[in-house]
Amino acid sequence: MLNRKTGRRLLAAVAMAWVVLSCDQRGTALPVPAQTRTVDLGGGAVATLGSDGSFSIVQGGTTLVTTGAGTPLFARTSDPDNPDGWHDPTKPDSSLTTLSIDLTTVTAESIDDSTTTKAIHLVVPAQPDDTALITLALAADDGFTTGLGEQFAHVSASGRVSPMFLTIGGRLESDTNEAHVPVPFLVSSRGWGLFVSTRQAGAFDVASTDPQAVTATFEGRSLDVWFFVDPDPLAVVARYNRLAGLPRPLPRWALSLIHWRHWASADDVLSVATEYRTRHIPTSALWFDDGWQTSQNDYTLSSALYGDTQAMMAQIAALGYRVMAWNSPYLEHPKGAPADPSQQLYQQAVQGGFLVQDGEGNVFTSPSAPIKVS
């Protein structure tokens, strides 16, 4: 009977024997070198996967995408001790080992959707169990890059590391890293786009750590990647949208100007709404920010704030506006006996054990302001 260690050695020896496919004149076994692969994307675009791990997309003699000199397209980070633990994709760990991935094992397929925008789909197969992260690396170019979802730093993605996950800072009530809607899609004015199809945590480093490199690092042991190429960057975005899934058609009014604010009174609302109409400024909707309800999340317009709420809404409608309202997932912590529906719901949630607690059974109203509930 083989133990586990001996079994692994035997399997490794068998695997090594299978890759020996040729011999020299003396009968000595020689390894077969990996072959460079080319994939015709159509429209004059050709992708090349080199035997050295390099990658490029060339169209009409112009190189659109390429890896840096001596840098493979894919690499993996090994952590034999804790591969499934948290490894921050935004901060490379110098104590861990980086290993190359055999590009000949990566599947590559040209996907044609009958448009001018060409695509190649690359899939990195499952890597060994010690794999913690997989990184894709490209050479940076002089194109304008953007994308990556809702970001508040700058419309350009260049010069920063953009996390594809949320973190909580703990200083403020809603203190996150402001990556509200991270989307692992990067587009360049040079006519290419990169989409990493995964729900794993990751990060894009666009010429930040290394001004000459663009990297995308994600958790997991495999990776699903799409490259799109088209002279028109907007066509690249459109091709990505068709792949990811098109949204529902928007109503025409949603494409017009929408006024969003904390309204102080009915007079405040109606004076602004009337002013737009008087000045013939096309505006479609009024958005009520928080504070419009009688209590948190009871969905009742505050008569104390707006007076006759039905009359106000009728006048808004007569002016041709639609109404939107901001809401939140909050409940209100009562100071004593519950005085409104939101406080009553809070007590119900506490009694039902539905709220986040610490190890001592205390309820937290936010990461930065724990409140003990008796």
C-alpha positions in Angstrom: 0.0 0.0 0.0 1.3 3.4 -0.9 1.2 6.2 1.5 0.2 9.7 0.4 3.7 11.1 0.0 5.0 8.0 -2.0 1.9 8.1 -4.2 2.5 11.8 -5.1 6.1 11.0 -6.0 5.0 8.1 -8.2 2.4 10.3 -10.0 5.0 13.0 -10.5 7.4 10.4 -12.1 4.6 9.1 -14.4 3.8 12.7 -15.4 7.4 13.4 -16.2 7.6 10.3 -18.3 4.6 11.3 -20.3 6.2 14.6 -21.3 9.3 12.9 -22.7 8.4 12.5 -26.3 11.7 12.5 -28.3 15.2 11.2 -28.1 18.6 12.2 -29.5 20.7 9.9 -31.7 22.1 8.2 -28.6 18.6 7.4 -27.3 18.7 10.1 -24.6 15.3 11.5 -23.8 14.8 15.2 -24.7 12.1 17.5 -23.5 9.8 18.8 -26.2 10.0 22.7 -26.2 6.7 24.6 -25.7 5.3 26.0 -28.9 4.3 29.6 -29.6 0.6 29.9 -30.4 -1.2 32.4 -32.5 -4.9 33.1 -32.5 -6.5 34.9 -35.4 -9.1 37.3 -34.0 -10.3 38.5 -37.4 -10.2 41.9 -38.8 -6.4 41.8 -39.0 -6.0 41.3 -35.3 -3.7 38.4 -34.1 -3.0 37.3 -30.6 0.3 35.6 -29.8 1.0 33.5 -26.7 4.7 32.9 -26.5 6.4 29.8 -25.2 8.2 32.1 -22.7 4.8 33.3 -21.2 4.6 36.5 -23.2 1.5 37.7 -24.8 0.6 40.3 -27.4 -2.3 41.5 -29.7 -1.3 43.1 -32.9 -3.7 44.7 -35.5 -2.6 46.1 -38.8 1.0 46.1 -37.7 0.3 48.0 -34.5 0.8 46.4 -31.2 -2.2 47.1 -29.0 -1.5 44.9 -26.0 1.8 43.3 -24.9 3.6 42.0 -21.9 6.7 43.6 -20.5 10.1 42.3 -21.4 10.8 39.2 -19.4 7.5 39.4 -17.6 5.0 36.5 -18.2 1.3 37.3 -18.8 0.3 35.1 -15.8 1.9 34.3 -12.5 0.7 32.8 -9.3 1.5 33.6 -5.6 2.3 30.5 -3.5 1.4 30.3 0.2 1.8 26.6 1.2 1.0 27.4 4.9 -2.3 29.4 4.4 -3.4 29.4 0.7 -7.1 30.0 1.6 -6.4 32.8 4.0 -6.8 36.5 3.2 -4.1 37.9 0.9 -4.6 41.6 0.1 -4.5 41.9 -3.7 -3.5 45.6 -3.3 -0.4 44.9 -1.4 2.1 42.3 -2.7 3.6 40.2 0.1 7.4 39.9 -0.4 7.5 37.0 2.0 5.5 34.8 -0.5 6.9 33.1 -3.6 5.8 34.2 -7.1 5.8 31.4 -9.7 5.1 31.4 -13.4 2.2 29.7 -15.0 2.7 27.6 -18.1 1.0 29.5 -20.9 0.6 26.4 -22.9 -2.0 25.1 -20.4 -4.1 28.3 -20.8 -7.0 27.9 -23.2 -7.3 30.6 -25.8 -10.4 31.1 -28.0 -11.3 33.9 -30.5 -15.0 34.8 -29.9 -16.7 36.6 -32.9 -20.1 38.3 -32.3 -20.4 39.6 -35.9 -19.2 43.1 -35.0 -16.0 45.0 -35.6 -14.9 44.5 -32.0 -12.7 41.4 -31.7 -12.3 39.3 -28.5 -10.0 36.6 -27.2 -11.1 34.5 -24.2 -8.3 33.2 -22.0 -8.8 30.7 -19.1 -6.1 29.8 -16.7 -6.9 26.3 -15.4 -6.9 25.3 -11.7 -3.5 25.8 -10.2 -1.9 23.8 -7.4 -3.4 23.9 -3.9 -0.8 26.2 -2.6 -2.0 29.0 -4.9 -3.3 32.1 -3.1 -3.4 34.7 -5.9 -3.1 34.9 -9.7 -1.7 38.0 -11.4 -2.0 39.2 -15.0 0.7 41.6 -16.0 0.9 43.9 -19.1 3.2 46.6 -20.2 1.8 50.1 -19.7 1.3 52.3 -22.7 0.6 56.0 -23.3 -3.2 55.4 -23.7 -5.8 56.9 -21.4 -7.2 54.2 -19.2 -10.5 54.3 -17.4 -13.3 52.0 -16.1 -13.1 49.8 -13.0 -16.6 50.8 -11.9 -17.7 53.7 -9.7 -14.5 55.4 -8.4 -14.2 58.7 -6.7 -10.4 59.4 -7.1 -10.4 60.3 -10.8 -11.9 59.3 -14.1 -8.5 58.1 -15.2 -7.4 54.7 -13.7 -3.7 55.5 -14.3 -1.4 56.1 -11.4 -3.4 54.3 -8.7 -4.3 50.9 -7.3 -8.1 50.2 -7.5 -9.5 47.5 -5.2 -12.2 45.3 -6.6 -13.6 44.7 -3.1 -15.1 46.7 -0.2 -13.3 47.4 3.1 -14.5 49.1 6.2 -12.3 51.7 7.8 -14.2 52.0 11.0 -13.8 55.7 11.5 -17.2 56.8 10.2 -20.7 55.3 10.1 -20.4 54.3 6.4 -16.6 54.5 6.1 -15.6 52.2 3.2 -12.8 52.5 0.6 -15.4 54.1 -1.6 -15.3 51.3 -4.2 -19.1 51.3 -4.1 -19.5 49.4 -7.4 -16.2 47.8 -8.4 -16.2 46.4 -11.9 -13.1 44.4 -13.1 -13.2 46.0 -16.6 -10.4 48.3 -17.8 -10.6 50.2 -21.2 -7.8 52.1 -23.0 -8.0 54.8 -25.6 -5.5 52.8 -27.5 -8.4 50.5 -28.5 -8.4 47.6 -26.1 -10.2 46.5 -23.0 -9.5 43.9 -20.3 -12.3 42.1 -18.4 -11.6 39.7 -15.6 -14.7 37.6 -15.2 -14.6 36.7 -11.5 -16.4 37.4 -8.2 -13.2 37.0 -6.2 -11.5 39.9 -4.5 -8.9 41.6 -6.6 -7.2 44.8 -7.6 -6.0 46.7 -10.7 -2.6 48.4 -10.4 -2.4 50.7 -13.4 1.1 52.1 -13.7 1.2 52.9 -10.0 3.7 50.6 -8.2 5.5 50.3 -11.5 5.0 53.1 -14.1 5.8 50.6 -16.8 3.3 47.9 -15.8 -0.5 47.3 -15.6 -1.4 44.4 -13.3 -4.6 42.7 -12.2 -4.4 40.4 -9.2 -7.2 38.2 -7.9 -7.8 35.6 -5.3 -8.3 32.0 -6.4 -6.6 29.2 -8.2 -8.0 29.9 -11.7 -8.7 33.0 -13.8 -11.1 33.9 -16.6 -10.0 36.8 -18.8 -11.3 38.6 -21.9 -9.4 41.0 -24.1 -11.4 43.2 -26.6 -9.9 45.2 -29.4 -11.4 47.9 -31.6 -10.2 51.3 -32.9 -13.1 52.8 -31.2 -12.9 52.5 -27.3 -16.6 53.0 -27.1 -17.1 49.9 -29.2 -14.9 48.1 -26.7 -17.2 49.2 -23.9 -20.2 48.1 -25.9 -18.7 44.6 -26.5 -18.0 44.3 -22.8 -21.6 45.3 -22.0 -23.0 42.7 -24.4 -20.9 40.0 -22.7 -21.6 41.1 -19.1 -25.3 41.6 -19.8 -27.2 44.7 -21.1 -29.3 46.6 -18.6 -33.0 47.1 -19.0 -33.9 50.0 -21.3 -34.2 53.2 -19.3 -37.4 55.4 -19.5 -36.7 58.7 -21.3 -37.4 60.8 -18.2 -34.5 59.0 -16.4 -32.1 60.5 -19.0 -33.0 64.1 -18.2 -31.8 66.3 -15.4 -32.8 65.2 -11.9 -32.6 67.6 -8.9 -31.4 65.8 -5.7 -31.2 67.5 -2.3 -32.3 67.6 1.3 -35.6 69.5 1.0 -36.4 71.9 3.8 -40.2 72.3 3.2 -42.9 72.1 0.7 -42.2 75.7 -0.3 -38.6 74.7 -0.9 -39.6 71.8 -3.2 -42.2 73.8 -5.2 -40.1 76.9 -5.6 -37.2 75.0 -7.2 -39.6 72.9 -9.3 -41.4 76.1 -10.6 -38.1 77.9 -11.2 -37.0 75.2 -13.6 -40.2 75.4 -15.6 -40.1 79.3 -15.6 -36.6 79.2 -17.1 -37.5 76.4 -19.5 -34.8 74.1 -18.2 -35.8 70.5 -19.1 -35.9 68.6 -15.7 -37.7 65.3 -15.2 -37.6 64.3 -11.6 -37.1 65.6 -8.0 -35.1 63.3 -5.7 -35.8 63.5 -2.0 -32.7 62.7 0.1 -33.0 61.3 3.6 -35.0 63.0 6.2 -38.3 62.9 4.3 -39.8 60.2 6.4 -41.7 60.4 9.7 -39.1 57.9 11.1 -36.4 55.8 9.6 -37.8 53.5 6.9 -41.5 53.9 7.6 -42.1 55.2 4.1 -44.4 58.0 5.3 -43.8 61.5 4.1 -43.3 63.8 7.1 -46.3 66.2 7.5 -44.2 68.1 10.1 -41.8 68.9 7.4 -44.0 69.2 4.3 -47.4 70.1 5.7 -50.2 68.7 3.4 -48.1 66.1 1.7 -50.9 65.0 -0.7 -51.3 68.6 -2.0 -47.5 69.0 -2.4 -47.3 65.8 -4.4 -50.2 66.8 -6.6 -48.6 70.1 -7.4 -45.3 68.4 -8.3 -47.1 66.0 -10.6 -49.0 69.0 -12.2 -45.6 70.5 -13.1 -44.7 67.3 -14.9 -42.2 65.9 -12.4 -41.7 62.4 -11.2 -40.6 61.8 -7.6 -37.7 59.7 -6.3 -36.7 59.1 -2.7 -33.5 58.1 -1.0 -33.8 55.3 1.5 -31.4 53.5 3.8 -31.0 50.1 5.6 -30.9 51.8 9.0 -33.1 51.3 12.1 -33.3 53.8 14.9 -31.9 53.0 18.4 -34.5 54.1 20.9 -33.6 56.2 23.9 -36.0 54.6 26.3 -39.4 53.2 25.2 -39.8 53.0 21.4 -41.5 56.1 20.1 -41.9 55.4 16.4 -42.1 52.5 13.9 -38.3 52.6 13.2 -37.5 52.2 16.9 -40.1 49.4 17.3 -38.4 47.6 14.4 -35.1 48.0 16.1 -36.3 46.4 19.2 -37.8 43.5 17.2 -34.5 43.0 15.4 -32.6 43.0 18.7 -35.0 40.5 20.2 -34.8 38.3 17.1 -31.0 38.4 17.1 -30.9 39.9 13.6 -28.3 42.6 14.2 -24.5 42.2 14.1 -23.0 41.6 17.6 -19.6 41.4 19.1 -18.3 38.5 21.1 -20.0 39.8 24.2 -23.4 40.0 22.7 -23.4 43.8 22.2 -25.2 45.3 19.2 -23.3 47.6 16.9 -25.0 50.5 15.2 -21.9 51.1 13.0 -18.3 49.9 12.9 -17.2 53.1 14.7 -19.9 53.5 17.3 -20.8 50.3 19.3 -23.9 50.8 21.5 -24.7 48.3 24.2 -28.4 47.3 24.4 -29.7 46.3 27.7 
